[in-house]
């Protein structure tokens, strides 16, 4: 089994929306030399809808979640994003709330996302979670 996998699902923000994705980064816990990423407080269950003044997003909005879970019988920690960014530069606000992303410096996650801003998924959770995964395995 993988120590980290991603799951792309339909959004939960609007049941009629067939384009927006909810993406989960599922990370095994208890693995040597692998510390799962999380939002705000390690081990806590968090649901967060960022302030519209700090993170602009179009309808249906954006929502993050983080916390412990079980996946195929394994203890995991999940970081989830539902929705899309309007301005990838504002990702630095989200980055400041994430921990254990395996970045070398503050802003590296945002900088990496900006360098791929024209790539598919760069404005949603697929790009964010793939970038976190890339930092985890380097």
Buried (B, 14 or more C-beta within 10 A) or exposed (E): EEBBBBBEEBBBBBEEBEEBBBBBBBBBBEEEEBBBBBBEEBEEEBEBBBEEEEBEBEEBBBBBBBBBBEBEEBEBBBBBBBBBBEEBEBBBEBBEBBBBBBBEEEEBBBBBBBEBEEEEBBBBBBBBBBBBBEBBEE
